Amino acid sequence: MHFWAPDIDPSHPMECTHPERYAIQRLDNGSYLAIEGSEQRVHDVAVASEAYLFHTHEAALRAAQQLNQTGRGPVDVVKIEWEPDPDLTPSLRG
């Protein structure tokens, strides 16, 4: 099986340019979760573009499960279509 793709660099997973991201959404009101300030407090935002975006489904799912288990839910993970900013994307041409 082929697991590698040129737009996902396993040695730099936080810099991948794959257009999928995942956010956590509240089930009761549809808001998304974001992280605020140096104390990293979780707060609600109205639109997905302002939410904290996870690079992997597994990380988002882990966070959502933890929030639900600690009584800070109900939340679920949603897939966000994300377009990388070409000005911030590292060049692959060297």
C-alpha positions as CSV (number, residue, x, y, z in Angstrom):
1,M,0.0,0.0,0.0
2,H,1.1,3.5,-0.8
3,F,0.8,5.8,2.3
4,W,3.0,8.7,1.3
5,A,1.8,11.7,-0.6
6,P,4.0,14.6,-1.8
7,D,1.9,17.2,0.1
8,I,2.3,15.4,3.4
9,D,5.8,15.3,4.9
10,P,6.0,12.8,7.7
11,S,9.2,14.4,9.1
12,H,7.4,17.8,9.5
13,P,3.7,16.9,10.3
14,M,2.8,20.3,11.6
15,E,3.8,21.9,8.2
16,C,1.8,19.6,6.0
17,T,-0.2,21.2,3.3
18,H,-2.9,18.5,3.0
19,P,-6.3,20.4,2.8
20,E,-8.0,18.5,5.5
21,R,-8.3,19.9,9.0
22,Y,-10.6,18.9,11.9
23,A,-12.4,21.1,14.4
24,I,-14.4,20.4,17.5
25,Q,-18.0,21.5,17.4
26,R,-20.5,21.8,20.2
27,L,-23.6,19.6,19.6
28,D,-26.0,21.9,21.5
29,N,-25.4,25.2,19.7
30,G,-23.2,24.4,16.7
31,S,-20.4,26.7,17.8
32,Y,-16.7,25.6,17.3
33,L,-14.0,25.6,19.9
34,A,-10.9,27.8,19.8
35,I,-8.0,28.3,22.1
36,E,-7.4,31.8,23.6
37,G,-4.5,33.6,25.0
38,S,-1.3,32.4,26.7
39,E,-3.3,30.5,29.3
40,Q,-4.8,28.5,26.4
41,R,-8.4,28.7,27.5
42,V,-11.1,27.1,25.4
43,H,-13.8,29.4,24.2
44,D,-16.6,29.2,21.6
45,V,-16.5,30.9,18.1
46,A,-19.2,31.1,15.6
47,V,-17.3,30.1,12.4
48,A,-15.0,27.2,11.6
49,S,-12.3,29.5,10.2
50,E,-11.8,30.9,13.8
51,A,-11.7,27.5,15.5
52,Y,-8.6,25.6,16.5
53,L,-7.8,23.3,13.6
54,F,-6.3,19.9,14.2
55,H,-4.0,18.3,11.6
56,T,-5.2,14.8,12.3
57,H,-8.6,13.2,13.0
58,E,-7.0,11.1,15.8
59,A,-5.8,14.2,17.7
60,A,-9.2,16.0,17.3
61,L,-11.0,12.8,18.4
62,R,-8.8,12.4,21.5
63,A,-9.5,16.0,22.5
64,A,-13.2,15.7,21.9
65,Q,-13.4,12.5,24.0
66,Q,-11.5,14.2,26.8
67,L,-13.9,17.2,26.8
68,N,-16.9,14.9,26.8
69,Q,-15.5,12.8,29.7
70,T,-14.8,15.8,31.8
71,G,-18.3,17.2,31.4
72,R,-17.3,20.0,29.0
73,G,-19.4,18.6,26.1
74,P,-21.3,17.4,24.3
75,V,-18.9,18.0,21.4
76,D,-18.0,16.1,18.2
77,V,-15.3,16.3,15.5
78,V,-16.1,17.8,12.1
79,K,-13.9,17.8,9.0
80,I,-13.0,21.3,7.7
81,E,-12.0,21.9,4.1
82,W,-8.9,24.0,4.4
83,E,-6.9,25.8,1.8
84,P,-3.2,26.5,2.7
85,D,-2.1,30.0,2.4
86,P,0.5,30.0,-0.5
87,D,2.5,32.8,1.3
88,L,2.9,30.6,4.4
89,T,3.5,27.2,2.7
90,P,7.2,26.2,2.5
91,S,8.5,25.8,-1.1
92,L,9.0,22.2,-2.2
93,R,11.3,23.3,-5.0
94,G,14.3,24.0,-2.8
